[in-house]
Amino acid sequence: MDSPILFFLIIFLFTVITNNATIIQAQVDEYGLEELASDDFGSPMEMNGRSLLWHRMFKYYISYGALSANRIPCPPRSGRSYYTHHCFSATGPVHPYTRGCSAITRCRR
């Protein structure tokens, strides 16, 4: 290194970056993510940063109703496709899936 100023600048930047880095340890339990307790609580500024980080990362969630077994998103026999977005509030015409008759489907001709 030619200049001691450059060396000290690199050391200073490394120190600032490592001090401001936030490491969040979490474990997955039965109901979702839970932050592991730590001995140091950090400064108030650090806690606000963590809070904002968690809100940015976990903006969307899956409801308990969606996770329950044997549930379909649309009412049965409504004619709405399984893939219709918001099928409960959809008001457009229903286009049920139809196919031709064959011996396997046992439909009348």
C-alpha positions, 0 to 999 in steps of 0.5 A, a space after each residue: 500500500 502506498 498510502 497509510 490514509 488508504 489503509 486506514 480508510 479501508 479499515 474504517 469502512 470494514 469496521 462500519 460495515 461489520 458494526 452495522 450488520 444485523 444478524 437475526 437468528 430465528 427458529 421455525 415452530 408450530 405457528 411460524 417464525 420466532 426470534 431467538 432471545 439474545 443476551 444483548 438487546 442492542 441500541 434503540 436504533 438497531 431494534 427499529 432497524 430489525 423491526 423494519 427488516 421483519 416487516 419488509 421480509 414478511 409482508 405476506 402470509 398464509 392464513 390458517 384456513 388455507 393451511 387446513 386439510 381437505 379445503 378447496 378455495 372455491 365452493 364445490 359445484 359452483 362451476 368456477 375453476 380451481 385457478 380462478 383468482 378470488 373465486 368467491 367474489 368473482 361475478 363474471 360468467 362461469 365457463 365450466 370445463 366440459 369434455 366429450 362423451 366416451 365409454 369411460 365417462 359413462 355419459 349418455 349419447 
